[in-house]
Amino acid sequence: MSVTTIDLDDDALAKALRFSGGATKKDVVNAALREYAERHERAARRARHVQAAREWDYEGWQQVHDAEKRGAE
């Protein structure tokens, strides 16, 4: 774990401490950093799914699906 000195918004920190149920400042900052990173990871995954949906080819999928069904008979 790295040691860093930063200036924090006292009001935002106080609100975060209240919502966290009385955790330490360190715990609140670490939780906020994890939540921030996870939120951006989820957004990136959604963006990949949206891109895949844009590239979706129903007719091509249907041909492959039908061919697989014929092969299974």
PQR file of N, CA, C, O and H, with PARSE charges and radii, in Angstrom:
ATOM      1  N   MET A   1       0.853  -1.171   0.000 -0.4000 1.5000
ATOM      2  CA  MET A   1       0.000   0.000   0.000 -0.0000 2.0000
ATOM      3  C   MET A   1       0.896   1.230   0.000  0.5500 1.7000
ATOM      4  O   MET A   1       1.884   1.290   0.731 -0.5500 1.4000
ATOM      5  N   SER A   2       0.546   2.198  -0.818 -0.4000 1.5000
ATOM      6  CA  SER A   2       1.354   3.412  -0.891 -0.0000 2.0000
ATOM      7  C   SER A   2       0.853   4.449   0.112  0.5500 1.7000
ATOM      8  O   SER A   2      -0.306   4.434   0.525 -0.5500 1.4000
ATOM      9  H   SER A   2      -0.257   2.150  -1.412  0.4000 1.0000
ATOM     10  N   VAL A   3       1.750   5.336   0.486 -0.4000 1.5000
ATOM     11  CA  VAL A   3       1.424   6.420   1.408 -0.0000 2.0000
ATOM     12  C   VAL A   3       1.416   7.707   0.597  0.5500 1.7000
ATOM     13  O   VAL A   3       2.389   8.036  -0.081 -0.5500 1.4000
ATOM     14  H   VAL A   3       2.692   5.348   0.150  0.4000 1.0000
ATOM     15  N   THR A   4       0.291   8.439   0.678 -0.4000 1.5000
ATOM     16  CA  THR A   4       0.127   9.664  -0.085 -0.0000 2.0000
ATOM     17  C   THR A   4      -0.521  10.710   0.803  0.5500 1.7000
ATOM     18  O   THR A   4      -1.411  10.400   1.595 -0.5500 1.4000
ATOM     19  H   THR A   4      -0.500   8.171   1.230  0.4000 1.0000
ATOM     20  N   THR A   5      -0.077  11.936   0.669 -0.4000 1.5000
ATOM     21  CA  THR A   5      -0.693  13.042   1.385 -0.0000 2.0000
ATOM     22  C   THR A   5      -1.536  13.830   0.397  0.5500 1.7000
ATOM     23  O   THR A   5      -1.036  14.294  -0.628 -0.5500 1.4000
ATOM     24  H   THR A   5       0.646  12.188   0.025  0.4000 1.0000
ATOM     25  N   ILE A   6      -2.829  13.980   0.711 -0.4000 1.5000
ATOM     26  CA  ILE A   6      -3.726  14.724  -0.174 -0.0000 2.0000
ATOM     27  C   ILE A   6      -4.627  15.622   0.662  0.5500 1.7000
ATOM     28  O   ILE A   6      -4.865  15.369   1.843 -0.5500 1.4000
ATOM     29  H   ILE A   6      -3.236  13.603   1.543  0.4000 1.0000
ATOM     30  N   ASP A   7      -5.125  16.681   0.020 -0.4000 1.5000
ATOM     31  CA  ASP A   7      -6.117  17.546   0.649 -0.0000 2.0000
ATOM     32  C   ASP A   7      -7.490  17.015   0.256  0.5500 1.7000
ATOM     33  O   ASP A   7      -7.761  16.788  -0.923 -0.5500 1.4000
ATOM     34  H   ASP A   7      -4.932  16.888  -0.939  0.4000 1.0000
ATOM     35  N   LEU A   8      -8.352  16.818   1.247 -0.4000 1.5000
ATOM     36  CA  LEU A   8      -9.681  16.283   0.997 -0.0000 2.0000
ATOM     37  C   LEU A   8     -10.733  17.325   1.311  0.5500 1.7000
ATOM     38  O   LEU A   8     -10.550  18.163   2.193 -0.5500 1.4000
ATOM     39  H   LEU A   8      -8.131  17.002   2.205  0.4000 1.0000
ATOM     40  N   ASP A   9     -11.827  17.266   0.589 -0.4000 1.5000
ATOM     41  CA  ASP A   9     -12.979  18.120   0.843 -0.0000 2.0000
ATOM     42  C   ASP A   9     -13.599  17.646   2.158  0.5500 1.7000
ATOM     43  O   ASP A   9     -14.125  16.536   2.238 -0.5500 1.4000
ATOM     44  H   ASP A   9     -11.976  16.585  -0.127  0.4000 1.0000
ATOM     45  N   ASP A  10     -13.535  18.494   3.188 -0.4000 1.5000
ATOM     46  CA  ASP A  10     -14.012  18.099   4.521 -0.0000 2.0000
ATOM     47  C   ASP A  10     -15.491  17.732   4.527  0.5500 1.7000
ATOM     48  O   ASP A  10     -15.889  16.767   5.180 -0.5500 1.4000
ATOM     49  H   ASP A  10     -13.108  19.396   3.123  0.4000 1.0000
ATOM     50  N   ASP A  11     -16.312  18.500   3.800 -0.4000 1.5000
ATOM     51  CA  ASP A  11     -17.750  18.204   3.767 -0.0000 2.0000
ATOM     52  C   ASP A  11     -18.017  16.863   3.087  0.5500 1.7000
ATOM     53  O   ASP A  11     -18.808  16.059   3.579 -0.5500 1.4000
ATOM     54  H   ASP A  11     -15.989  19.284   3.270  0.4000 1.0000
ATOM     55  N   ALA A  12     -17.358  16.628   1.958 -0.4000 1.5000
ATOM     56  CA  ALA A  12     -17.545  15.357   1.244 -0.0000 2.0000
ATOM     57  C   ALA A  12     -17.065  14.194   2.099  0.5500 1.7000
ATOM     58  O   ALA A  12     -17.706  13.144   2.140 -0.5500 1.4000
ATOM     59  H   ALA A  12     -16.715  17.281   1.558  0.4000 1.0000
ATOM     60  N   LEU A  13     -15.950  14.376   2.773 -0.4000 1.5000
ATOM     61  CA  LEU A  13     -15.425  13.322   3.636 -0.0000 2.0000
ATOM     62  C   LEU A  13     -16.376  13.045   4.795  0.5500 1.7000
ATOM     63  O   LEU A  13     -16.608  11.887   5.142 -0.5500 1.4000
ATOM     64  H   LEU A  13     -15.429  15.229   2.739  0.4000 1.0000
ATOM     65  N   ALA A  14     -16.927  14.092   5.394 -0.4000 1.5000
ATOM     66  CA  ALA A  14     -17.866  13.909   6.507 -0.0000 2.0000
ATOM     67  C   ALA A  14     -19.105  13.147   6.045  0.5500 1.7000
ATOM     68  O   ALA A  14     -19.580  12.255   6.749 -0.5500 1.4000
ATOM     69  H   ALA A  14     -16.739  15.033   5.112  0.4000 1.0000
ATOM     70  N   LYS A  15     -19.633  13.490   4.865 -0.4000 1.5000
ATOM     71  CA  LYS A  15     -20.795  12.773   4.331 -0.0000 2.0000
ATOM     72  C   LYS A  15     -20.448  11.311   4.074  0.5500 1.7000
ATOM     73  O   LYS A  15     -21.215  10.411   4.415 -0.5500 1.4000
ATOM     74  H   LYS A  15     -19.247  14.214   4.293  0.4000 1.0000
ATOM     75  N   ALA A  16     -19.293  11.087   3.474 -0.4000 1.5000
ATOM     76  CA  ALA A  16     -18.874   9.712   3.175 -0.0000 2.0000
ATOM     77  C   ALA A  16     -18.700   8.908   4.459  0.5500 1.7000
ATOM     78  O   ALA A  16     -19.062   7.733   4.510 -0.5500 1.4000
ATOM     79  H   ALA A  16     -18.670  11.818   3.197  0.4000 1.0000
ATOM     80  N   LEU A  17     -18.157   9.529   5.482 -0.4000 1.5000
ATOM     81  CA  LEU A  17     -17.999   8.843   6.770 -0.0000 2.0000
ATOM     82  C   LEU A  17     -19.361   8.468   7.348  0.5500 1.7000
ATOM     83  O   LEU A  17     -19.522   7.378   7.897 -0.5500 1.4000
ATOM     84  H   LEU A  17     -17.863  10.484   5.440  0.4000 1.0000
ATOM     85  N   ARG A  18     -20.348   9.371   7.229 -0.4000 1.5000
ATOM     86  CA  ARG A  18     -21.693   9.072   7.736 -0.0000 2.0000
ATOM     87  C   ARG A  18     -22.304   7.896   6.970  0.5500 1.7000
ATOM     88  O   ARG A  18     -22.870   6.987   7.576 -0.5500 1.4000
ATOM     89  H   ARG A  18     -20.217  10.257   6.783  0.4000 1.0000
ATOM     90  N   PHE A  19     -22.190   7.913   5.643 -0.4000 1.5000
ATOM     91  CA  PHE A  19     -22.771   6.844   4.830 -0.0000 2.0000
ATOM     92  C   PHE A  19     -22.062   5.517   5.030  0.5500 1.7000
ATOM     93  O   PHE A  19     -22.669   4.457   4.875 -0.5500 1.4000
ATOM     94  H   PHE A  19     -21.730   8.652   5.150  0.4000 1.0000
ATOM     95  N   SER A  20     -20.787   5.566   5.372 -0.4000 1.5000
ATOM     96  CA  SER A  20     -20.020   4.325   5.514 -0.0000 2.0000
ATOM     97  C   SER A  20     -20.235   3.669   6.871  0.5500 1.7000
ATOM     98  O   SER A  20     -19.759   2.558   7.104 -0.5500 1.4000
ATOM     99  H   SER A  20     -20.294   6.427   5.497  0.4000 1.0000
ATOM    100  N   GLY A  21     -20.930   4.330   7.746 -0.4000 1.5000
ATOM    101  CA  GLY A  21     -21.194   3.740   9.053 -0.0000 2.0000
ATOM    102  C   GLY A  21     -20.066   3.929  10.047  0.5500 1.7000
ATOM    103  O   GLY A  21     -19.866   3.086  10.921 -0.5500 1.4000
ATOM    104  H   GLY A  21     -21.317   5.233   7.556  0.4000 1.0000
ATOM    105  N   GLY A  22     -19.328   5.017   9.930 -0.4000 1.5000
ATOM    106  CA  GLY A  22     -18.298   5.319  10.910 -0.0000 2.0000
ATOM    107  C   GLY A  22     -16.951   4.702  10.632  0.5500 1.7000
ATOM    108  O   GLY A  22     -16.150   4.543  11.554 -0.5500 1.4000
ATOM    109  H   GLY A  22     -19.491   5.702   9.220  0.4000 1.0000
ATOM    110  N   ALA A  23     -16.671   4.348   9.389 -0.4000 1.5000
ATOM    111  CA  ALA A  23     -15.351   3.811   9.040 -0.0000 2.0000
ATOM    112  C   ALA A  23     -14.305   4.914   9.165  0.5500 1.7000
ATOM    113  O   ALA A  23     -14.643   6.087   9.330 -0.5500 1.4000
ATOM    114  H   ALA A  23     -17.321   4.478   8.640  0.4000 1.0000
ATOM    115  N   THR A  24     -13.050   4.535   9.086 -0.4000 1.5000
ATOM    116  CA  THR A  24     -11.977   5.526   9.170 -0.0000 2.0000
ATOM    117  C   THR A  24     -11.873   6.291   7.858  0.5500 1.7000
ATOM    118  O   THR A  24     -12.411   5.865   6.836 -0.5500 1.4000
ATOM    119  H   THR A  24     -12.775   3.583   8.952  0.4000 1.0000
ATOM    120  N   LYS A  25     -11.178   7.424   7.896 -0.4000 1.5000
ATOM    121  CA  LYS A  25     -10.952   8.204   6.677 -0.0000 2.0000
ATOM    122  C   LYS A  25     -10.257   7.348   5.627  0.5500 1.7000
ATOM    123  O   LYS A  25     -10.607   7.379   4.447 -0.5500 1.4000
ATOM    124  H   LYS A  25     -10.742   7.771   8.726  0.4000 1.0000
ATOM    125  N   LYS A  26      -9.279   6.592   6.070 -0.4000 1.5000
ATOM    126  CA  LYS A  26      -8.536   5.716   5.157 -0.0000 2.0000
ATOM    127  C   LYS A  26      -9.482   4.707   4.502  0.5500 1.7000
ATOM    128  O   LYS A  26      -9.415   4.486   3.293 -0.5500 1.4000
ATOM    129  H   LYS A  26      -8.994   6.567   7.029  0.4000 1.0000
ATOM    130  N   ASP A  27     -10.357   4.101   5.296 -0.4000 1.5000
ATOM    131  CA  ASP A  27     -11.308   3.129   4.752 -0.0000 2.0000
ATOM    132  C   ASP A  27     -12.246   3.774   3.738  0.5500 1.7000
ATOM    133  O   ASP A  27     -12.549   3.186   2.699 -0.5500 1.4000
ATOM    134  H   ASP A  27     -10.411   4.281   6.278  0.4000 1.0000
ATOM    135  N   VAL A  28     -12.704   4.987   4.047 -0.4000 1.5000
ATOM    136  CA  VAL A  28     -13.622   5.690   3.151 -0.0000 2.0000
ATOM    137  C   VAL A  28     -12.937   6.018   1.830  0.5500 1.7000
ATOM    138  O   VAL A  28     -13.518   5.814   0.764 -0.5500 1.4000
ATOM    139  H   VAL A  28     -12.458   5.464   4.890  0.4000 1.0000
ATOM    140  N   VAL A  29     -11.719   6.521   1.887 -0.4000 1.5000
ATOM    141  CA  VAL A  29     -10.991   6.867   0.660 -0.0000 2.0000
ATOM    142  C   VAL A  29     -10.722   5.610  -0.158  0.5500 1.7000
ATOM    143  O   VAL A  29     -10.911   5.619  -1.375 -0.5500 1.4000
ATOM    144  H   VAL A  29     -11.246   6.688   2.753  0.4000 1.0000
ATOM    145  N   ASN A  30     -10.285   4.528   0.485 -0.4000 1.5000
ATOM    146  CA  ASN A  30     -10.034   3.282  -0.240 -0.0000 2.0000
ATOM    147  C   ASN A  30     -11.312   2.733  -0.865  0.5500 1.7000
ATOM    148  O   ASN A  30     -11.291   2.258  -2.001 -0.5500 1.4000
ATOM    149  H   ASN A  30     -10.131   4.521   1.474  0.4000 1.0000
ATOM    150  N   ALA A  31     -12.420   2.793  -0.137 -0.4000 1.5000
ATOM    151  CA  ALA A  31     -13.696   2.321  -0.682 -0.0000 2.0000
ATOM    152  C   ALA A  31     -14.112   3.173  -1.879  0.5500 1.7000
ATOM    153  O   ALA A  31     -14.604   2.646  -2.876 -0.5500 1.4000
ATOM    154  H   ALA A  31     -12.437   3.178   0.786  0.4000 1.0000
ATOM    155  N   ALA A  32     -13.915   4.481  -1.781 -0.4000 1.5000
ATOM    156  CA  ALA A  32     -14.266   5.369  -2.891 -0.0000 2.0000
ATOM    157  C   ALA A  32     -13.415   5.077  -4.121  0.5500 1.7000
ATOM    158  O   ALA A  32     -13.923   5.081  -5.243 -0.5500 1.4000
ATOM    159  H   ALA A  32     -13.515   4.909  -0.970  0.4000 1.0000
ATOM    160  N   LEU A  33     -12.133   4.825  -3.920 -0.4000 1.5000
ATOM    161  CA  LEU A  33     -11.258   4.499  -5.049 -0.0000 2.0000
ATOM    162  C   LEU A  33     -11.667   3.185  -5.702  0.5500 1.7000
ATOM    163  O   LEU A  33     -11.689   3.077  -6.928 -0.5500 1.4000
ATOM    164  H   LEU A  33     -11.721   4.821  -3.009  0.4000 1.0000
ATOM    165  N   ARG A  34     -11.992   2.187  -4.884 -0.4000 1.5000
ATOM    166  CA  ARG A  34     -12.435   0.899  -5.439 -0.0000 2.0000
ATOM    167  C   ARG A  34     -13.738   1.069  -6.210  0.5500 1.7000
ATOM    168  O   ARG A  34     -13.886   0.543  -7.313 -0.5500 1.4000
ATOM    169  H   ARG A  34     -11.974   2.274  -3.888  0.4000 1.0000
ATOM    170  N   GLU A  35     -14.684   1.807  -5.627 -0.4000 1.5000
ATOM    171  CA  GLU A  35     -15.970   2.023  -6.288 -0.0000 2.0000
ATOM    172  C   GLU A  35     -15.783   2.766  -7.611  0.5500 1.7000
ATOM    173  O   GLU A  35     -16.425   2.434  -8.607 -0.5500 1.4000
ATOM    174  H   GLU A  35     -14.563   2.235  -4.731  0.4000 1.0000
ATOM    175  N   TYR A  36     -14.912   3.760  -7.622 -0.4000 1.5000
ATOM    176  CA  TYR A  36     -14.632   4.523  -8.837 -0.0000 2.0000
ATOM    177  C   TYR A  36     -14.080   3.609  -9.931  0.5500 1.7000
ATOM    178  O   TYR A  36     -14.534   3.653 -11.074 -0.5500 1.4000
ATOM    179  H   TYR A  36     -14.390   4.030  -6.813  0.4000 1.0000
ATOM    180  N   ALA A  37     -13.101   2.786  -9.571 -0.4000 1.5000
ATOM    181  CA  ALA A  37     -12.490   1.881 -10.548 -0.0000 2.0000
ATOM    182  C   ALA A  37     -13.509   0.855 -11.044  0.5500 1.7000
ATOM    183  O   ALA A  37     -13.578   0.582 -12.243 -0.5500 1.4000
ATOM    184  H   ALA A  37     -12.732   2.751  -8.642  0.4000 1.0000
ATOM    185  N   GLU A  38     -14.295   0.289 -10.136 -0.4000 1.5000
ATOM    186  CA  GLU A  38     -15.296  -0.703 -10.521 -0.0000 2.0000
ATOM    187  C   GLU A  38     -16.358  -0.092 -11.427  0.5500 1.7000
ATOM    188  O   GLU A  38     -16.806  -0.735 -12.376 -0.5500 1.4000
ATOM    189  H   GLU A  38     -14.238   0.511  -9.163  0.4000 1.0000
ATOM    190  N   ARG A  39     -16.763   1.139 -11.144 -0.4000 1.5000
ATOM    191  CA  ARG A  39     -17.764   1.813 -11.974 -0.0000 2.0000
ATOM    192  C   ARG A  39     -17.245   1.981 -13.399  0.5500 1.7000
ATOM    193  O   ARG A  39     -17.977   1.759 -14.364 -0.5500 1.4000
ATOM    194  H   ARG A  39     -16.399   1.662 -10.372  0.4000 1.0000
ATOM    195  N   HIS A  40     -15.990   2.371 -13.525 -0.4000 1.5000
ATOM    196  CA  HIS A  40     -15.419   2.552 -14.861 -0.0000 2.0000
ATOM    197  C   HIS A  40     -15.203   1.217 -15.568  0.5500 1.7000
ATOM    198  O   HIS A  40     -15.339   1.137 -16.789 -0.5500 1.4000
ATOM    199  H   HIS A  40     -15.395   2.551 -12.742  0.4000 1.0000
ATOM    200  N   GLU A  41     -14.870   0.172 -14.818 -0.4000 1.5000
ATOM    201  CA  GLU A  41     -14.762  -1.159 -15.422 -0.0000 2.0000
ATOM    202  C   GLU A  41     -16.120  -1.621 -15.944  0.5500 1.7000
ATOM    203  O   GLU A  41     -16.207  -2.177 -17.038 -0.5500 1.4000
ATOM    204  H   GLU A  41     -14.760   0.237 -13.827  0.4000 1.0000
ATOM    205  N   ARG A  42     -17.186  -1.392 -15.161 -0.4000 1.5000
ATOM    206  CA  ARG A  42     -18.532  -1.765 -15.611 -0.0000 2.0000
ATOM    207  C   ARG A  42     -18.925  -0.974 -16.850  0.5500 1.7000
ATOM    208  O   ARG A  42     -19.521  -1.524 -17.776 -0.5500 1.4000
ATOM    209  H   ARG A  42     -17.115  -0.940 -14.272  0.4000 1.0000
ATOM    210  N   ALA A  43     -18.595   0.310 -16.873 -0.4000 1.5000
ATOM    211  CA  ALA A  43     -18.913   1.136 -18.040 -0.0000 2.0000
ATOM    212  C   ALA A  43     -18.178   0.628 -19.274  0.5500 1.7000
ATOM    213  O   ALA A  43     -18.742   0.610 -20.369 -0.5500 1.4000
ATOM    214  H   ALA A  43     -18.111   0.757 -16.121  0.4000 1.0000
ATOM    215  N   ALA A  44     -16.936   0.221 -19.108 -0.4000 1.5000
ATOM    216  CA  ALA A  44     -16.169  -0.308 -20.243 -0.0000 2.0000
ATOM    217  C   ALA A  44     -16.779  -1.615 -20.736  0.5500 1.7000
ATOM    218  O   ALA A  44     -16.849  -1.849 -21.943 -0.5500 1.4000
ATOM    219  H   ALA A  44     -16.478   0.236 -18.219  0.4000 1.0000
ATOM    220  N   ARG A  45     -17.223  -2.469 -19.813 -0.4000 1.5000
ATOM    221  CA  ARG A  45     -17.869  -3.726 -20.224 -0.0000 2.0000
ATOM    222  C   ARG A  45     -19.172  -3.442 -20.964  0.5500 1.7000
ATOM    223  O   ARG A  45     -19.467  -4.083 -21.973 -0.5500 1.4000
ATOM    224  H   ARG A  45     -17.166  -2.279 -18.833  0.4000 1.0000
ATOM    225  N   ARG A  46     -19.956  -2.480 -20.463 -0.4000 1.5000
ATOM    226  CA  ARG A  46     -21.202  -2.118 -21.154 -0.0000 2.0000
ATOM    227  C   ARG A  46     -20.904  -1.594 -22.547  0.5500 1.7000
ATOM    228  O   ARG A  46     -21.606  -1.929 -23.501 -0.5500 1.4000
ATOM    229  H   ARG A  46     -19.717  -1.960 -19.644  0.4000 1.0000
ATOM    230  N   ALA A  47     -19.873  -0.779 -22.672 -0.4000 1.5000
ATOM    231  CA  ALA A  47     -19.514  -0.234 -23.984 -0.0000 2.0000
ATOM    232  C   ALA A  47     -19.140  -1.357 -24.945  0.5500 1.7000
ATOM    233  O   ALA A  47     -19.500  -1.309 -26.121 -0.5500 1.4000
ATOM    234  H   ALA A  47     -19.302  -0.507 -21.897  0.4000 1.0000
ATOM    235  N   ARG A  48     -18.416  -2.374 -24.455 -0.4000 1.5000
ATOM    236  CA  ARG A  48     -18.074  -3.516 -25.309 -0.0000 2.0000
ATOM    237  C   ARG A  48     -19.331  -4.265 -25.735  0.5500 1.7000
ATOM    238  O   ARG A  48     -19.431  -4.687 -26.887 -0.5500 1.4000
ATOM    239  H   ARG A  48     -18.123  -2.413 -23.499  0.4000 1.0000
ATOM    240  N   HIS A  49     -20.291  -4.439 -24.830 -0.4000 1.5000
ATOM    241  CA  HIS A  49     -21.543  -5.121 -25.173 -0.0000 2.0000
ATOM    242  C   HIS A  49     -22.342  -4.308 -26.190  0.5500 1.7000
ATOM    243  O   HIS A  49     -22.925  -4.871 -27.116 -0.5500 1.4000
ATOM    244  H   HIS A  49     -20.209  -4.096 -23.894  0.4000 1.0000
ATOM    245  N   VAL A  50     -22.370  -3.004 -26.021 -0.4000 1.5000
ATOM    246  CA  VAL A  50     -23.079  -2.147 -26.973 -0.0000 2.0000
ATOM    247  C   VAL A  50     -22.442  -2.268 -28.350  0.5500 1.7000
ATOM    248  O   VAL A  50     -23.143  -2.375 -29.356 -0.5500 1.4000
ATOM    249  H   VAL A  50     -21.897  -2.546 -25.268  0.4000 1.0000
ATOM    250  N   GLN A  51     -21.118  -2.251 -28.394 -0.4000 1.5000
ATOM    251  CA  GLN A  51     -20.423  -2.390 -29.675 -0.0000 2.0000
ATOM    252  C   GLN A  51     -20.728  -3.747 -30.303  0.5500 1.7000
ATOM    253  O   GLN A  51     -20.966  -3.835 -31.507 -0.5500 1.4000
ATOM    254  H   GLN A  51     -20.549  -2.164 -27.577  0.4000 1.0000
ATOM    255  N   ALA A  52     -20.723  -4.796 -29.499 -0.4000 1.5000
ATOM    256  CA  ALA A  52     -21.036  -6.127 -30.020 -0.0000 2.0000
ATOM    257  C   ALA A  52     -22.468  -6.171 -30.550  0.5500 1.7000
ATOM    258  O   ALA A  52     -22.734  -6.800 -31.574 -0.5500 1.4000
ATOM    259  H   ALA A  52     -20.530  -4.725 -28.520  0.4000 1.0000
ATOM    260  N   ALA A  53     -23.386  -5.505 -29.856 -0.4000 1.5000
ATOM    261  CA  ALA A  53     -24.776  -5.470 -30.312 -0.0000 2.0000
ATOM    262  C   ALA A  53     -24.893  -4.729 -31.638  0.5500 1.7000
ATOM    263  O   ALA A  53     -25.690  -5.113 -32.495 -0.5500 1.4000
ATOM    264  H   ALA A  53     -23.170  -4.994 -29.023  0.4000 1.0000
ATOM    265  N   ARG A  54     -24.116  -3.685 -31.811 -0.4000 1.5000
ATOM    266  CA  ARG A  54     -24.147  -2.948 -33.080 -0.0000 2.0000
ATOM    267  C   ARG A  54     -23.653  -3.811 -34.228  0.5500 1.7000
ATOM    268  O   ARG A  54     -24.088  -3.656 -35.369 -0.5500 1.4000
ATOM    269  H   ARG A  54     -23.469  -3.373 -31.115  0.4000 1.0000
ATOM    270  N   GLU A  55     -22.741  -4.719 -33.917 -0.4000 1.5000
ATOM    271  CA  GLU A  55     -22.158  -5.571 -34.946 -0.0000 2.0000
ATOM    272  C   GLU A  55     -22.930  -6.879 -35.117  0.5500 1.7000
ATOM    273  O   GLU A  55     -22.531  -7.741 -35.900 -0.5500 1.4000
ATOM    274  H   GLU A  55     -22.387  -4.844 -32.990  0.4000 1.0000
ATOM    275  N   TRP A  56     -24.039  -7.025 -34.382 -0.4000 1.5000
ATOM    276  CA  TRP A  56     -24.813  -8.258 -34.417 -0.0000 2.0000
ATOM    277  C   TRP A  56     -25.354  -8.500 -35.813  0.5500 1.7000
ATOM    278  O   TRP A  56     -25.849  -7.581 -36.465 -0.5500 1.4000
ATOM    279  H   TRP A  56     -24.363  -6.325 -33.747  0.4000 1.0000
ATOM    280  N   ASP A  57     -25.258  -9.727 -36.264 -0.4000 1.5000
ATOM    281  CA  ASP A  57     -25.718 -10.119 -37.593 -0.0000 2.0000
ATOM    282  C   ASP A  57     -26.708 -11.258 -37.414  0.5500 1.7000
ATOM    283  O   ASP A  57     -26.318 -12.422 -37.328 -0.5500 1.4000
ATOM    284  H   ASP A  57     -24.856 -10.474 -35.734  0.4000 1.0000
ATOM    285  N   TYR A  58     -27.986 -10.919 -37.359 -0.4000 1.5000
ATOM    286  CA  TYR A  58     -28.998 -11.935 -37.093 -0.0000 2.0000
ATOM    287  C   TYR A  58     -29.033 -12.989 -38.185  0.5500 1.7000
ATOM    288  O   TYR A  58     -29.104 -14.184 -37.899 -0.5500 1.4000
ATOM    289  H   TYR A  58     -28.303  -9.973 -37.429  0.4000 1.0000
ATOM    290  N   GLU A  59     -28.983 -12.548 -39.443 -0.4000 1.5000
ATOM    291  CA  GLU A  59     -29.057 -13.504 -40.547 -0.0000 2.0000
ATOM    292  C   GLU A  59     -27.877 -14.479 -40.507  0.5500 1.7000
ATOM    293  O   GLU A  59     -28.047 -15.681 -40.713 -0.5500 1.4000
ATOM    294  H   GLU A  59     -28.925 -11.577 -39.676  0.4000 1.0000
ATOM    295  N   GLY A  60     -26.686 -13.951 -40.241 -0.4000 1.5000
ATOM    296  CA  GLY A  60     -25.512 -14.813 -40.137 -0.0000 2.0000
ATOM    297  C   GLY A  60     -25.636 -15.791 -38.981  0.5500 1.7000
ATOM    298  O   GLY A  60     -25.290 -16.965 -39.108 -0.5500 1.4000
ATOM    299  H   GLY A  60     -26.547 -12.975 -40.074  0.4000 1.0000
ATOM    300  N   TRP A  61     -26.134 -15.296 -37.849 -0.4000 1.5000
ATOM    301  CA  TRP A  61     -26.337 -16.174 -36.700 -0.0000 2.0000
ATOM    302  C   TRP A  61     -27.360 -17.254 -37.030  0.5500 1.7000
ATOM    303  O   TRP A  61     -27.174 -18.418 -36.678 -0.5500 1.4000
ATOM    304  H   TRP A  61     -26.415 -14.342 -37.746  0.4000 1.0000
ATOM    305  N   GLN A  62     -28.440 -16.868 -37.705 -0.4000 1.5000
ATOM    306  CA  GLN A  62     -29.492 -17.827 -38.048 -0.0000 2.0000
ATOM    307  C   GLN A  62     -28.952 -18.922 -38.960  0.5500 1.7000
ATOM    308  O   GLN A  62     -29.309 -20.089 -38.796 -0.5500 1.4000
ATOM    309  H   GLN A  62     -28.591 -15.922 -37.991  0.4000 1.0000
ATOM    310  N   GLN A  63     -28.102 -18.567 -39.914 -0.4000 1.5000
ATOM    311  CA  GLN A  63     -27.514 -19.572 -40.808 -0.0000 2.0000
ATOM    312  C   GLN A  63     -26.658 -20.563 -40.022  0.5500 1.7000
ATOM    313  O   GLN A  63     -26.758 -21.773 -40.228 -0.5500 1.4000
ATOM    314  H   GLN A  63     -27.812 -17.619 -40.047  0.4000 1.0000
ATOM    315  N   VAL A  64     -25.825 -20.058 -39.131 -0.4000 1.5000
ATOM    316  CA  VAL A  64     -24.981 -20.938 -38.316 -0.0000 2.0000
ATOM    317  C   VAL A  64     -25.850 -21.817 -37.424  0.5500 1.7000
ATOM    318  O   VAL A  64     -25.600 -23.015 -37.297 -0.5500 1.4000
ATOM    319  H   VAL A  64     -25.744 -19.075 -38.963  0.4000 1.0000
ATOM    320  N   HIS A  65     -26.856 -21.231 -36.815 -0.4000 1.5000
ATOM    321  CA  HIS A  65     -27.759 -21.970 -35.934 -0.0000 2.0000
ATOM    322  C   HIS A  65     -28.469 -23.083 -36.699  0.5500 1.7000
ATOM    323  O   HIS A  65     -28.525 -24.222 -36.235 -0.5500 1.4000
ATOM    324  H   HIS A  65     -27.059 -20.257 -36.919  0.4000 1.0000
ATOM    325  N   ASP A  66     -29.010 -22.753 -37.871 -0.4000 1.5000
ATOM    326  CA  ASP A  66     -29.706 -23.756 -38.678 -0.0000 2.0000
ATOM    327  C   ASP A  66     -28.760 -24.876 -39.102  0.5500 1.7000
ATOM    328  O   ASP A  66     -29.136 -26.048 -39.088 -0.5500 1.4000
ATOM    329  H   ASP A  66     -28.964 -21.828 -38.248  0.4000 1.0000
ATOM    330  N   ALA A  67     -27.533 -24.517 -39.478 -0.4000 1.5000
ATOM    331  CA  ALA A  67     -26.550 -25.527 -39.883 -0.0000 2.0000
ATOM    332  C   ALA A  67     -26.211 -26.442 -38.712  0.5500 1.7000
ATOM    333  O   ALA A  67     -26.063 -27.650 -38.893 -0.5500 1.4000
ATOM    334  H   ALA A  67     -27.228 -23.564 -39.490  0.4000 1.0000
ATOM    335  N   GLU A  68     -26.088 -25.877 -37.517 -0.4000 1.5000
ATOM    336  CA  GLU A  68     -25.801 -26.696 -36.337 -0.0000 2.0000
ATOM    337  C   GLU A  68     -26.962 -27.636 -36.034  0.5500 1.7000
ATOM    338  O   GLU A  68     -26.746 -28.786 -35.653 -0.5500 1.4000
ATOM    339  H   GLU A  68     -26.209 -24.896 -37.370  0.4000 1.0000
ATOM    340  N   LYS A  69     -28.191 -27.153 -36.201 -0.4000 1.5000
ATOM    341  CA  LYS A  69     -29.355 -28.004 -35.955 -0.0000 2.0000
ATOM    342  C   LYS A  69     -29.418 -29.140 -36.967  0.5500 1.7000
ATOM    343  O   LYS A  69     -29.743 -30.273 -36.613 -0.5500 1.4000
ATOM    344  H   LYS A  69     -28.367 -26.219 -36.510  0.4000 1.0000
ATOM    345  N   ARG A  70     -29.112 -28.842 -38.216 -0.4000 1.5000
ATOM    346  CA  ARG A  70     -29.115 -29.892 -39.240 -0.0000 2.0000
ATOM    347  C   ARG A  70     -28.045 -30.935 -38.937  0.5500 1.7000
ATOM    348  O   ARG A  70     -28.259 -32.126 -39.163 -0.5500 1.4000
ATOM    349  H   ARG A  70     -28.848 -27.921 -38.503  0.4000 1.0000
ATOM    350  N   GLY A  71     -26.903 -30.500 -38.432 -0.4000 1.5000
ATOM    351  CA  GLY A  71     -25.820 -31.422 -38.100 -0.0000 2.0000
ATOM    352  C   GLY A  71     -26.147 -32.299 -36.903  0.5500 1.7000
ATOM    353  O   GLY A  71     -25.607 -33.398 -36.774 -0.5500 1.4000
ATOM    354  H   GLY A  71     -26.729 -29.533 -38.249  0.4000 1.0000
ATOM    355  N   ALA A  72     -27.016 -31.829 -36.034 -0.4000 1.5000
ATOM    356  CA  ALA A  72     -27.360 -32.578 -34.824 -0.0000 2.0000
ATOM    357  C   ALA A  72     -28.444 -33.612 -35.087  0.5500 1.7000
ATOM    358  O   ALA A  72     -28.692 -34.471 -34.241 -0.5500 1.4000
ATOM    359  H   ALA A  72     -27.455 -30.937 -36.139  0.4000 1.0000
ATOM    360  N   GLU A  73     -29.079 -33.546 -36.218 -0.4000 1.5000
ATOM    361  CA  GLU A  73     -30.192 -34.465 -36.508 -0.0000 2.0000
ATOM    362  C   GLU A  73     -29.722 -35.836 -36.865  0.5500 1.7000
ATOM    363  O   GLU A  73     -30.538 -36.718 -37.134 -0.5500 1.4000
ATOM    364  H   GLU A  73     -28.877 -32.848 -36.906  0.4000 1.0000
TER
END
